[in-house]
Amino acid sequence: MSGLDAIIAWAGPGSWQLIEGRAPVGLAVTAAFAVAARVLRSVTLGGAVAGAVATFLLWIAWPPAFAALFTVFVLTSAATRVGYRSKQQLGVAERREGRSASQVLANLSVATVAALAAAYLQQPLFLFGCAGALAEAAADTVSSEMGQALSREPFLITTFQPVAAGTNGGVSGAGTVAGIAAALVVSGVCVLARVVPGHGLAISVVAGTAGMFFDSLLGATLERARLLDNDQVNFTSTLFGAALAVLIAKLWQ
């Protein structure tokens, strides 16, 4: 039995009976999570509702994935608060009321759909997509927030020319290192929680890191040209990270 098959057998195949069994705990966990996120002002009221829906569906599909999602929340919330006053002065700080529903869904919807596909279509490779999407979401947000807090000399990923902090497509050494570290932490949690088997650590880190750079590339091109907004860039980048993770996992077999 392969590592993925063992995880499927351990978590159980998706079914309506399984949904009924997981729903009560899932409702309690996601409600508590949403309330905590709102109290901490990490999300708006709409963001809390959107996060609760995404988290509940993720729990129904694959409960262990909640550990990875919670890790993403902790890492991104902490990174947002680092150097907040400095970010305010630069005009790049996250809004005090937190992330909106569209921001939350842009970062979580791909991982949620991937988990649902893995469980209810019996396609375990999509678990790598879930891990890759969450790793990308963490890497992108942490790299941006830490880069803005710690670096004053970002450069545009397409031309390597210096740009102002907060510029779409701007990257920095400090932010990049922090983003890769975030992808590593989330990927490690995915392995420990049995979302993916052991070799999924490397796959998820690579996919999350590549997605982070892809996000910057989209920011420097399509977003700067106003062909995509930030939420669309974030969604596309998590989709890229998920797809890359699934592709690598397929080739690994």
TORKOLDO-230666 format. One record per residue: x, y, z of N, C-alpha, C in turn; residue number from 1. Coordinates in steps of 0.001 Angstrom, whole numbers, always signed. Atoms other than C-alpha are relative to their C-alpha. Example, Ala and Ser with C-alpha at 12.3 -4.5 7.8 and 13.67 -1.06 7.14 Angstrom:
2
> +890,-1190,+0,+12300,-4500,+7800,+900,+1200,+0,1
> -820,-1190,-60,+13670,-1060,+7140,-770,+1090,+730,2
END
This chain:
253
> +849,-1196,+0,+0,+0,+0,+883,+1244,+0,1
> -799,-1216,+76,+1440,+3396,-1002,-344,+933,+1144,2
> +259,-966,-1047,+1679,+6337,+1346,-1345,+682,-158,3
> +1291,-643,+240,-1311,+8018,-294,-1155,-943,+286,4
> +1060,+976,-258,-3401,+4854,-176,-196,-203,+1500,5
> +97,+161,-1450,-2589,+4488,+3502,-733,+1167,+641,6
> +683,-1177,-531,-3759,+8043,+4164,-1482,-70,-308,7
> +1407,+151,+378,-6986,+7424,+2244,-692,-1006,+914,8
> +580,+1039,-844,-7596,+4244,+4237,-166,+490,+1433,9
> +49,-494,-1380,-6857,+6018,+7506,-1112,+1036,+173,10
> +991,-1060,-129,-9075,+9055,+6868,-1388,-464,-400,11
> +1297,+502,+431,-11829,+7092,+5155,-484,+679,-1262,12
> +507,-599,+1231,-13470,+7641,+1772,-1150,+944,+287,13
> +1084,-943,-168,-15897,+10492,+1330,-1356,-661,-204,14
> +1356,+519,+138,-19583,+9656,+1811,-929,+905,+792,15
> +946,-804,-737,-22763,+11287,+3032,-36,-403,+1466,16
> -42,+447,-1399,-22566,+9157,+6175,+1185,+633,+735,17
> -1177,-608,-604,-19084,+10492,+6774,-226,+1487,+258,18
> +309,-1413,-193,-20303,+14052,+6305,-827,+188,+1276,19
> +843,-89,-1191,-22980,+13491,+8945,+810,-201,+1272,20
> -822,+256,-1170,-20368,+12139,+11318,+963,+1130,+303,21
> -997,-1053,-205,-17887,+14965,+10783,-632,+1373,+229,22
> +611,-1326,-13,-20379,+17844,+10603,-70,+647,+1381,23
> +113,-672,-1301,-21014,+18471,+14339,+1327,+564,+506,24
> -1304,-487,-452,-17347,+18707,+15249,+497,+1107,-933,25
> -430,-1000,+966,-16632,+20610,+12047,-659,+1345,+237,26
> +711,-1249,-276,-19291,+23201,+12856,+567,+693,+1228,27
> -533,-583,-1232,-17929,+23696,+16356,+1387,+583,-220,28
> -1371,-448,+232,-14316,+23973,+15214,+27,+1244,-872,29
> -34,-1136,+926,-14997,+26320,+12326,-651,+1244,+590,30
> +625,-1151,-646,-17312,+28540,+14354,+967,+652,+982,31
> -969,-529,-957,-14707,+28896,+17097,+1153,+690,-722,32
> -1094,-561,+788,-12016,+29552,+14500,-394,+1351,-587,33
> +471,-1240,+610,-14079,+32227,+12759,-150,+1104,+1037,34
> +173,-994,-1064,-14958,+33976,+16010,+1356,+507,+477,35
> -1332,-397,-453,-11318,+33966,+17135,+673,+918,-1016,36
> -616,-821,+1044,-10142,+35356,+13793,-616,+1392,-26,37
> +675,-1302,-12,-12747,+38120,+14002,+387,+813,+1219,38
> -379,-699,-1233,-11937,+38984,+17623,+1409,+566,-116,39
> -1378,-457,+195,-8265,+39255,+16675,+128,+1017,-1128,40
> +41,-949,+1113,-9279,+41512,+13774,+895,-432,-1162,41
> -746,+507,+1144,-7503,+39282,+11313,-856,-9,-1257,42
> +934,+7,+1126,-10623,+39274,+9127,-1172,+927,+309,43
> +1241,-743,-167,-13703,+41395,+8541,-1118,-983,+340,44
> +1127,+890,-263,-17139,+40042,+9389,-246,-895,-1211,45
> +160,+801,+1217,-17516,+38924,+5776,+1117,-1005,-165,46
> -1139,+907,+74,-14043,+37429,+5890,-140,-1160,+961,47
> +213,+1063,-981,-14962,+35474,+9015,-1010,-1015,-511,48
> +1016,+901,+544,-18064,+34059,+7346,+576,-833,-1141,49
> -605,+720,+1129,-16173,+33162,+4171,+1016,-1022,+490,50
> -980,+923,-552,-13387,+31599,+6199,-651,-1180,+679,51
> +713,+1085,-666,-15875,+29584,+8233,-531,-1011,-1012,52
> +527,+900,+1035,-17483,+28172,+5086,+1118,-829,-605,53
> -1123,+713,+605,-14142,+27288,+3500,+591,-1015,+975,54
> -581,+886,-1003,-12839,+25793,+6733,-906,-1192,+275,55
> +934,+1090,-241,-15984,+23748,+7299,+58,-1028,-1137,56
> -79,+911,+1140,-15833,+22277,+3787,+1317,-766,+7,57
> -1301,+669,-85,-12137,+21533,+4263,-29,-1073,+1082,58
> +109,+972,-1091,-12906,+19797,+7568,-821,-1203,-430,59
> +858,+1089,+477,-15708,+17757,+5999,+761,-909,-958,60
> -748,+781,+988,-13396,+16675,+3198,+1159,-744,+635,61
> -1235,+577,-515,-10232,+16054,+5177,+386,+677,+1311,62
> -250,-678,-1278,-10090,+16972,+8900,+1459,+332,+305,63
> -1391,-350,-314,-6273,+16760,+9214,+493,+1266,-702,64
> -436,-1192,+729,-5963,+19569,+6655,-253,+1277,+791,65
> +259,-1182,-825,-7368,+21954,+9260,+1269,+428,+731,66
> -1248,-341,-697,-4024,+21768,+11076,+888,+867,-876,67
> -806,-795,+927,-2268,+23109,+7984,-623,+1374,-213,68
> +681,-1276,+185,-4897,+25800,+7451,+196,+892,+1229,69
> -214,-769,-1226,-4599,+26872,+11091,+1425,+547,+54,70
> -1393,-457,+47,-829,+27083,+10626,+156,+1181,-939,71
> -19,-1127,+935,-1325,+29335,+7603,-539,+1256,+686,72
> +607,-1139,-698,-3569,+31570,+9713,+964,+607,+1017,73
> -919,-489,-1030,-1047,+31825,+12557,+1189,+724,-633,74
> -1174,-589,+644,+1906,+32533,+10258,-332,+1331,-663,75
> +345,-1228,+724,+131,+35134,+8129,-446,+1109,+954,76
> +426,-1000,-977,-1465,+36874,+11110,+1200,+598,+717,77
> -1206,-488,-678,+1881,+37113,+12886,+821,+887,-922,78
> -791,-778,+950,+3660,+38355,+9776,-642,+1356,-277,79
> +706,-1258,+241,+990,+41007,+9229,+270,+1011,+1106,80
> -190,-883,-1146,+1629,+42413,+12702,+1451,+449,+184,81
> -1408,-391,-111,+5425,+42586,+12353,+214,+1346,-700,82
> -286,-1307,+588,+6476,+46205,+11799,-1222,+731,-500,83
> +1255,-563,+509,+2867,+47336,+11482,+64,+1526,-109,84
> -69,-1465,+59,+3573,+50986,+12307,+853,+463,-1164,85
> -854,-333,+1139,+6365,+51084,+9763,-752,-181,-1313,86
> +802,+240,+1210,+4038,+49605,+7155,-1057,+1091,-175,87
> +982,-1083,+81,+1436,+52236,+8020,+630,+1255,-587,88
> -694,-1184,+503,+3961,+54988,+7384,+293,-106,-1493,89
> -278,+222,+1421,+4779,+53439,+4022,-1279,-103,-824,90
> +1274,+105,+691,+1075,+53112,+3205,-280,-1377,-561,91
> +178,+1358,+521,+1251,+49329,+2701,-596,-943,+1040,92
> +502,+852,-1078,-228,+48053,+5978,-1367,-577,-352,93
> +1313,+622,+152,-3144,+45624,+5938,-1016,+814,+791,94
> +1039,-755,-689,-6414,+47262,+6925,-201,-523,+1421,95
> +156,+382,-1408,-7052,+47259,+10681,-1157,-968,+218,96
> +1145,+888,-187,-10388,+45508,+10241,+260,-1400,-515,97
> -382,+1337,+431,-8611,+42556,+8635,-311,-272,-1460,98
> +176,+388,+1398,-8867,+40643,+5374,-1476,-247,-317,99
> +1393,+90,+423,-12113,+40687,+3433,-347,-1419,-450,100
> +449,+1311,+468,-14193,+37748,+2216,+688,-388,-1295,101
> -646,+319,+1279,-12705,+37997,-1267,+1461,-378,+196,102
> -1396,+341,-283,-9172,+37930,+138,+108,-1400,+593,103
> -9,+1318,-642,-9945,+34902,+2300,-244,-1098,-1028,104
> +337,+1021,+989,-11550,+32963,-543,+1089,-126,-1064,105
> -1078,+57,+985,-8746,+33882,-2937,+1138,-891,+469,106
> -1104,+779,-551,-6297,+32165,-600,-381,-1422,+401,107
> +395,+1301,-553,-8364,+29193,+628,-840,-871,-928,108
> +963,+767,+799,-10788,+28140,-2101,+651,-1145,-768,109
> -663,+1064,+766,-8279,+26132,-4165,+315,-1187,+903,110
> -326,+1077,-939,-7090,+24128,-1143,-1252,-763,+399,111
> +1248,+641,-398,-10686,+23448,-127,-535,-901,-1107,112
> +494,+798,+1127,-11735,+22246,-3585,+893,-1217,-218,113
> -925,+1124,+174,-8607,+20083,-3832,-263,-1093,+1033,114
> +295,+987,-1047,-9410,+18404,-510,-1312,-717,-271,115
> +1283,+615,+339,-13012,+17820,-1565,+157,-997,-1142,116
> -224,+898,+1133,-11840,+16290,-4850,+719,-1262,+437,117
> -747,+1165,-477,-9404,+14016,-3040,-914,-970,+736,118
> +838,+855,-836,-12039,+12729,-629,-1191,-585,-742,119
> +1278,+436,+549,-15191,+12534,-2686,+69,-473,-1449,120
> -236,+587,+1313,-13755,+11720,-6108,+1015,-1133,+81,121
> -1003,+1045,-225,-11255,+9296,-4578,+1211,+200,-918,122
> -1184,-359,+772,-8352,+11082,-6272,+1060,+521,+981,123
> -924,-412,-1060,-5632,+11116,-3584,+1092,+958,-431,124
> -1031,-945,+443,-3186,+13064,-5750,-398,+1448,+290,125
> +442,-1363,-276,-5334,+16126,-5109,+367,+445,+1416,126
> -483,-396,-1325,-4130,+16029,-1504,+1294,+803,-112,127
> -1204,-803,+239,-816,+17293,-2843,-386,+1407,-443,128
> +478,-1310,+402,-2772,+20103,-4468,-448,+838,+1179,129
> +421,-694,-1218,-4302,+20992,-1119,+1220,+523,+755,130
> -1216,-404,-712,-871,+21065,+523,+738,+1107,-744,131
> -698,-1005,+789,+685,+23032,-2331,-685,+1351,+35,132
> +750,-1259,-40,-2085,+25640,-2309,+164,+697,+1348,133
> -170,-596,-1324,-1815,+26180,+1456,+1427,+497,+206,134
> -1393,-439,-112,+1976,+26369,+1270,+213,+1286,-779,135
> -139,-1217,+803,+1711,+28974,-1488,-652,+1187,+687,136
> +701,-1085,-673,-837,+31027,+426,+824,+552,+1159,137
> -845,-438,-1111,+1441,+31121,+3461,+1251,+696,-502,138
> -1251,-556,+521,+4603,+31786,+1453,-216,+1390,-576,139
> +261,-1282,+650,+3076,+34629,-544,-276,+1098,+1017,140
> +354,-1021,-981,+1540,+36482,+2404,+1162,+319,+925,141
> -1118,-224,-918,+4488,+35997,+4745,+1141,+731,-697,142
> -1096,-667,+719,+7036,+37018,+2094,-313,+1475,-209,143
> +393,-1392,+228,+5087,+40174,+1317,+58,+809,+1293,144
> +62,-731,-1258,+4484,+41178,+4931,+1379,+176,+638,145
> -1330,-90,-604,+7983,+40396,+6172,+944,+835,-862,146
> -822,-824,+874,+9599,+41961,+3129,-264,+1473,+217,147
> +347,-1397,-238,+7725,+45197,+3728,+473,+472,+1361,148
> -409,-371,-1353,+8650,+45131,+7421,+1519,+82,+150,149
> -1438,+126,-240,+12326,+44223,+7105,+891,+570,-1094,150
> -832,-451,+1115,+13489,+45453,+3711,-463,+1349,-514,151
> +316,-1297,+586,+13647,+48959,+2318,+472,+86,-1451,152
> -514,-25,+1363,+15160,+47976,-1026,-515,-1185,-808,153
> +513,+1074,+863,+12812,+45613,-2870,+322,+296,-1461,154
> -244,-193,+1431,+13294,+45077,-6580,-1080,-717,-793,155
> +1038,+580,+844,+10933,+44262,-9413,+493,-1325,-556,156
> -439,+1345,+362,+11047,+40551,-10219,+295,-131,-1485,157
> -193,+113,+1456,+10945,+41137,-13980,+1209,+768,-506,158
> -1099,-838,+492,+13629,+43842,-14313,+1145,+146,+996,159
> -975,-135,-1083,+15501,+43707,-10979,+319,+1463,+323,160
> -177,-1410,-321,+15129,+47487,-10757,-596,+296,+1371,161
> +545,-344,-1321,+14632,+48983,-7270,-1388,+637,-133,162
> +1354,-562,-15,+11001,+49814,-6476,-384,+325,+1432,163
> +484,-349,-1337,+9079,+51245,-3555,-634,-1208,+672,164
> +635,+1084,-757,+7872,+48914,-802,-1485,-40,-316,165
> +1406,+159,+308,+4460,+47504,-1616,-327,+19,-1481,166
> +221,-2,+1449,+4923,+47744,-5387,-363,-1404,-471,167
> +385,+1301,+545,+3163,+44938,-7253,+1177,-617,-753,168
> -1122,+673,+638,+5794,+42399,-8280,+1339,+258,+645,169
> -1250,-257,-714,+8383,+43707,-5839,+357,-1160,+921,170
> -485,+1074,-864,+10498,+41111,-4021,+1236,+471,+742,171
> -1191,-333,-782,+13254,+41217,-1425,+620,-1278,+541,172
> -680,+1165,-557,+15813,+38871,+61,-648,-470,+1289,173
> +597,+358,-1288,+14285,+38996,+3538,-1372,-611,-186,174
> +1331,+524,+241,+10793,+38448,+2235,+18,-1377,-622,175
> -99,+1303,+664,+11840,+35568,+20,+369,-1098,+987,176
> -413,+990,-996,+13593,+33739,+2853,-1156,-312,+947,177
> +1129,+203,-899,+10600,+34270,+5138,-1103,-802,-677,178
> +1030,+729,+731,+8230,+33002,+2457,+334,-1475,-144,179
> -416,+1402,+127,+10230,+29834,+1857,-125,-705,+1350,180
> +121,+582,-1341,+10360,+29247,+5623,-1465,-300,+321,181
> +1432,+219,-241,+6566,+29625,+5801,-502,-1215,-776,182
> +387,+1165,+804,+6103,+27122,+2963,+508,-1285,+639,183
> -583,+1171,-645,+8398,+24709,+4799,-792,-389,+1253,184
> +751,+280,-1224,+6473,+25010,+8065,-1363,-603,-335,185
> +1320,+506,+372,+3065,+24518,+6429,+107,-1395,-605,186
> -194,+1319,+620,+4357,+21596,+4367,+345,-1046,+1046,187
> -324,+925,-1072,+5835,+20010,+7478,-1224,-400,+798,188
> +1242,+304,-705,+2479,+20269,+9231,-866,-939,-836,189
> +778,+889,+878,+825,+18642,+6195,+487,-1445,+110,190
> -552,+1349,-149,+3159,+15665,+6583,-332,-556,+1381,191
> +258,+455,-1364,+2792,+15442,+10361,-1476,-307,+225,192
> +1443,+212,-164,-1006,+15686,+10116,-536,-1069,-949,193
> +356,+1054,+953,-1030,+13014,+7375,-955,+503,-1087,194
> +682,-487,+1188,-2434,+15239,+4672,+685,-590,-1229,195
> -801,+617,+1058,+387,+13980,+2422,+1060,-886,+648,196
> -1072,+854,-547,+3028,+11272,+2882,+1321,+758,+64,197
> -1277,-650,-277,+6660,+12000,+3731,+614,+759,-1165,198
> -630,-688,+1129,+7873,+12845,+233,-797,+1226,-427,199
> +791,-1187,+299,+5077,+15417,+62,+608,+1270,+564,200
> -650,-1184,-567,+7237,+17746,+2164,+740,+766,-1084,201
> -779,-657,+1051,+9625,+18475,-702,-906,+525,-1109,202
> +906,-398,+1081,+6819,+18599,-3260,-760,+1266,+376,203
> +785,-1146,-444,+4752,+21060,-1232,+857,+1256,+128,204
> -896,-1156,-133,+7715,+23323,-456,+346,+569,-1370,205
> -337,-460,+1355,+8732,+23483,-4119,-1195,+688,-643,206
> +1204,-573,+606,+5152,+24126,-5253,-364,+1333,+652,207
> +323,-1237,-703,+4542,+26760,-2578,+958,+1122,-333,208
> -1008,-1012,+329,+7792,+28565,-3314,-148,+475,-1439,209
> +198,-369,+1400,+7239,+28473,-7070,-1244,+868,-164,210
> +1216,-803,+46,+3721,+29788,-6540,+223,+1409,+520,211
> -333,-1318,-547,+5117,+32650,-4463,+659,+875,-1068,212
> -662,-760,+1063,+7397,+33710,-7325,-954,+273,-1162,213
> +991,-191,+1060,+4559,+33215,-9826,-927,+1156,+352,214
> +828,-1103,-467,+2441,+35579,-7734,+688,+1337,-273,215
> -748,-1235,+247,+5177,+38223,-7940,+69,+314,-1487,216
> -51,-191,+1452,+5464,+37691,-11691,-1328,+552,-529,217
> +1307,-512,+399,+1728,+38188,-12143,-194,+1435,+484,218
> +120,-1349,-534,+1903,+41254,-9930,+758,+1015,-830,219
> -841,-911,+779,+4692,+42775,-12009,-504,+187,-1423,220
> +458,-64,+1390,+2879,+42131,-15275,-1498,+286,-80,221
> +1439,-150,+203,-878,+41570,-15353,-659,+920,+1027,222
> +607,-876,-997,-1675,+43323,-12080,+407,+1453,-226,223
> -461,-1365,+279,+454,+46368,-12902,-698,+564,-1237,224
> +721,-423,+1200,-1314,+46470,-16273,-1504,+88,+249,225
> +1406,-56,-419,-4648,+46323,-14371,-873,-995,-762,226
> +766,+1072,+625,-5683,+43151,-16145,-506,-986,+1039,227
> +417,+811,-1137,-5954,+41312,-12805,+74,+859,+1249,228
> -141,-663,-1289,-6639,+42580,-9307,+735,-929,+957,229
> -811,+768,-945,-4852,+41361,-6194,-635,-1324,+383,230
> +681,+1248,-345,-7480,+38771,-5282,+112,-1017,-1129,231
> -124,+895,+1147,-7375,+37320,-8780,+1418,-544,-121,232
> -1400,+449,+21,-3583,+37161,-8618,+218,-1063,+1078,233
> -176,+965,-1085,-3711,+35375,-5259,-673,-1335,-320,234
> +700,+1231,+371,-6297,+32872,-6494,+780,-772,-1066,235
> -737,+645,+1089,-4341,+32169,-9663,+1301,-622,+497,236
> -1269,+501,-520,-1126,+31700,-7711,-198,-1246,+865,237
> +267,+1217,-777,-2659,+29210,-5273,-368,-1147,-935,238
> +337,+1019,+992,-4084,+27356,-8272,+1260,-529,-676,239
> -1276,+397,+591,-619,+27331,-9829,+760,-917,+953,240
> -694,+818,-981,+904,+25971,-6615,-623,-1371,+144,241
> +704,+1283,-116,-1756,+23271,-6363,+261,-871,-1220,242
> -199,+763,+1233,-1409,+22229,-9998,+1426,-521,-109,243
> -1398,+429,+59,+2375,+22108,-9783,+255,-1146,+966,244
> -175,+1066,-982,+2229,+19977,-6646,-574,-1320,-503,245
> +622,+1210,+547,-147,+17501,-8302,+860,-558,-1130,246
> -823,+443,+1135,+2048,+17369,-11432,+1281,-675,+498,247
> -1235,+585,-534,+5239,+16719,-9444,-292,-1336,+665,248
> +366,+1242,-679,+3484,+14085,-7332,-302,-1108,-1014,249
> +305,+985,+1049,+2232,+12371,-10487,+1287,-522,-641,250
> -1282,+398,+584,+5726,+12333,-11984,+845,-813,+978,251
> -776,+681,-1049,+7139,+11081,-8657,-359,-1476,+48,252
> +479,+1389,-128,+5058,+7897,-8856,+825,-946,-854,253
END
